Amino acid sequence: MQRRTKFIGAAVVAAAMIGLTACSGGGSSSGSLTAKGPIKIWYSNNEQEVAWGKATVAAWNKDHPDEKVTGQEIPAGKTSEEVIGASITAGNSPCLVYNTAPSAVGQWVKQGGMVDLSKFSDGAKYIEARSGSQADQYKDADGEYYQFPWKSNPVMIFYNKDLFKKAGLDADNPKLSTYADFTATAKTLVDKGVAPNAILPAPTSEFFQMSFDFYPLYAAESGGTQLVKDGKSTFNDQAGYDAANFWRTLYADKLAGQEKYQGDAFADGKAAMAIVGPWAVSVYKDVNWGSVPVPTKNGTAADKTYTFSDAKNVGMFTACQNQGTAWDFLKFSTSTGNDQKFLETTGQMPMRTDLATTYADYFSKNPSYKLFGDQASRTVEVPSGPNTVAEMQAFRDAWSDSVIFGKGDVKTSLDDAATKIDQLAAEK
Amino acid sequence: MTTTTGGAETAPSTIAKRRGPRILGKHPLGLLFSAPYLVFVLVVFAYPLVYAVYIAFHDYFFTAPGAVVDRPFVGLANFVDAFTDPDVIRSFGNVGIFLIINVPLTVVLSIVLASGLNKVTHLKAFYRVAYYIPYLTASVAVVAVWLFLFNGSGLVNQILGPLAPSPSWLINSHWAMPSIALFVTWKQMGFYILLYLAALQNVPNELYEAASTDGAGAIRKFFSVTVPGVRPATVLVLLVSTVTGANLFTEPYLLTNGGGPNGASTSPVLLMYQKGIEQGHPDEASAIGVVLVVLVLVIALLQNRFAGGKD
């Protein structure tokens, strides 16, 4: 009996040792920046992007039979970021992913999963020619481009014109530009009983929810300041306190709900306003909506207002063997012509300096998108680095506590969050 | 001499013959049959557990296969980082609250309901299936139903009227965890009832007859015959409900949308997911996991010691 126990014990230890020996990594990326050949790409799974992805791949393959591109939707998972992160660890990432969240890129770089696009001879030049100074927000701490700034979904306030009219408000020129006006309008909407919530951003604990309540307003109030700059939190300033206190008032006065609505509150008339990107134009076809920039304390002209970008970028992965083809395809897919097709198919904004003028025809034919197109040049991105998600979660926890549920003092809460985030930003 | 020599030569070979099979046990064929499961346990449970302990003591993060990174031994640094974080301490407190509510409730309700179901003669299959369906249904679907029941304007609050808590159940820091415990108790109940029903078939009817002869009523028979009779099943229910409860993830992830409100329903496993997968710190997540495993083992040993008796 003892012998058998020892035998089984030895087997367990041997299995463990084999596993632990296998832990230590070695070698390097086998891909080459100049290698050409077939590649695989992933794109988002929404209907419009799938259509654009298929058409773009087909157009490329027609002229490049020796460098065939195979496209597919990002495999299903809890989030795209988890799927991509797992594929990096497994070594089976595709060459390109057309849907990388800027908040996750820092981690993937740390994992050794991303190709530095600046290493291509025309890498930085092409990116900066297309996106201009907006591209700066997508450099890492060393000034390298591990992500290709691709498209943004600048967020704005959508309001339900019918509900505004029902509440006796001016639906064509709603008073929503200052915090005071916005709060008064919100109060009228709720007091008149036209909707149970004036606005209802998800009041939940996930790290990314800050991008749809605090961050757009902080970007606007601060004139385009990122959450963390040069390794230091910025939001524990007057602009941050003002934006947070504005939201706290909305929650405290029951103008914004503390509970997540199971469904689409704006479409169902449970909220008279929503913070959304240009994707909303096609989604809210059945709602008589209007759009305005996010409010600031004293009101800011629309053409001066900043907001959160809600960008998604393109990443090239080190598992890619034919990185030369991948770079060529990336340039092909983000050319002026293909960006136009992307804009027309999806309504999302290619991150180009010349967006409004290059696609002037599109915006004149589709005036609903014009404000978004204009807003796209003034967007703020999440901070870069390997701890972005942890930083955003730290902020969200503080926000949830002091703003949504009104516990303690907003200033102290943001100051404490800033201290924690500074520590995270200092970690490698 | 010859005899002696011969005897000396044959003796070791006999021992060798006896020893040979013993290395693989008395029934080597049994080992062969159990080998697939043994391999499964080694690969799916033992290896990840050992690997998690390794990760917990190193500066570790997931990397691409080709990446060369240094993973130095860091001693208890990951444990210190994890357990100086108030959110981690709170998550253990939260799961403690969950277990205190869920485990006793599970044991009491499932043994009572199983005893009742065991006596049902009409619609027996219907009742058994009715209790088992929530267990079989995907958590995501059931969670959606509970969200509608327990939200601010849900059915439960409409029935309670002014007695409904404010804020509502799932966004109330006092009620979020008890609500989850109640949900999990209800969802898992069918499985535990099934265990008890199986155990009840082994309680001899003669014992109930003898108790009746001695004048015992239904309650007396329940406590003096049924409860001791299903003691092995009770130990199993205690252990399984504790282990699955300590691994709580889906409910705080979906029912309270990421452990809200304010982390009042965050469980250690949800934090492990956030830190290990979302935030890229599997080393800290493993440290939390190792402590969780140790705590669960201690609780399980205590349960076995005090509830198991001589079984």
Contacts between the chains, C-beta under 8 A, distances in Angstrom:
chain1	res1	chain2	res2	distance
A	3	B	22	6.6
A	3	B	23	6.1
A	4	B	22	8.0
A	4	B	23	7.4
A	4	B	24	7.5
A	4	B	25	5.2
A	7	B	23	6.6
A	7	B	24	8.0
A	8	B	38	7.8
A	11	B	42	7.2
A	12	B	42	6.4
A	12	B	46	5.5
A	12	B	50	7.9
A	15	B	42	5.1
A	15	B	43	7.6
A	15	B	46	6.8
A	15	B	47	5.8
A	16	B	46	7.1
A	16	B	47	6.2
A	16	B	50	4.0
A	16	B	51	7.5
A	19	B	47	5.1
A	19	B	50	7.0
A	19	B	51	5.7
A	20	B	50	7.4
A	20	B	51	6.9
A	20	B	54	5.6
A	23	B	51	7.5
A	23	B	54	7.1
A	23	B	71	7.5
A	24	B	71	7.2
A	25	B	63	5.5
A	25	B	65	6.8
A	25	B	66	7.2
A	25	B	67	5.4
A	25	B	68	5.6
A	25	B	69	6.0
A	26	B	68	5.9
A	27	B	65	7.5
A	27	B	66	4.8
A	27	B	68	7.2
A	28	B	66	5.0
A	28	B	67	7.9
A	28	B	68	7.0
A	29	B	64	7.4
A	29	B	66	4.8
A	30	B	66	6.6
A	81	B	278	7.8
A	82	B	277	6.0
A	82	B	278	7.8
A	85	B	62	7.1
A	85	B	277	7.2
A	85	B	280	7.8
A	88	B	62	7.4
A	88	B	63	7.9
A	88	B	64	5.1
A	89	B	62	4.4
A	89	B	63	6.9
A	89	B	64	6.9
A	89	B	65	7.8
A	90	B	65	7.7
A	91	B	64	6.2
A	91	B	65	3.8
A	91	B	66	7.4
A	93	B	64	7.9
A	107	B	279	7.8
A	107	B	280	4.1
A	110	B	61	6.5
A	110	B	280	6.8
A	111	B	61	6.7
A	111	B	62	5.8
A	111	B	63	5.0
A	111	B	64	5.7
A	111	B	67	6.7
A	111	B	280	7.6
A	112	B	63	5.2
A	112	B	64	4.3
A	112	B	66	6.7
A	112	B	67	2.8
A	112	B	68	8.0
A	112	B	69	7.1
A	113	B	63	7.8
A	113	B	64	4.5
A	113	B	67	7.7
A	202	B	257	7.6
A	203	B	171	7.8
A	204	B	257	3.6
A	204	B	258	5.7
A	204	B	260	5.9
A	205	B	256	7.9
A	205	B	257	6.1
A	205	B	258	3.7
A	205	B	259	5.6
A	205	B	260	4.3
A	205	B	261	7.7
A	205	B	262	8.0
A	205	B	263	7.2
A	205	B	266	7.9
A	206	B	257	7.0
A	206	B	258	4.8
A	207	B	274	8.0
A	207	B	278	6.9
A	257	B	152	7.7
A	258	B	167	5.7
A	258	B	171	5.4
A	258	B	261	7.5
A	259	B	151	5.9
A	259	B	152	5.3
A	259	B	167	7.2
A	259	B	168	6.2
A	259	B	170	7.4
A	259	B	171	5.0
A	260	B	257	5.6
A	262	B	144	7.1
A	262	B	147	5.4
A	262	B	148	6.5
A	262	B	151	7.0
A	318	B	64	5.5
A	318	B	66	6.4
A	318	B	67	7.8
A	319	B	64	6.8
A	319	B	65	7.9
A	386	B	280	6.3
A	387	B	279	7.1
A	387	B	280	7.7
A	389	B	278	5.2
A	389	B	279	4.8
A	389	B	280	7.3
A	390	B	275	7.8
A	390	B	279	4.2
A	390	B	280	8.0
A	390	B	281	7.4
A	393	B	274	6.6
A	393	B	278	7.5
A	393	B	279	6.8
A	397	B	87	7.2
A	397	B	262	7.5
A	397	B	263	6.5
A	400	B	260	6.6
A	400	B	261	6.7
A	400	B	262	5.4
A	400	B	263	7.9
A	401	B	262	5.0
A	404	B	261	7.5
A	405	B	167	7.8
A	405	B	173	7.6
A	405	B	261	5.8
A	405	B	262	5.9
A	407	B	262	7.2
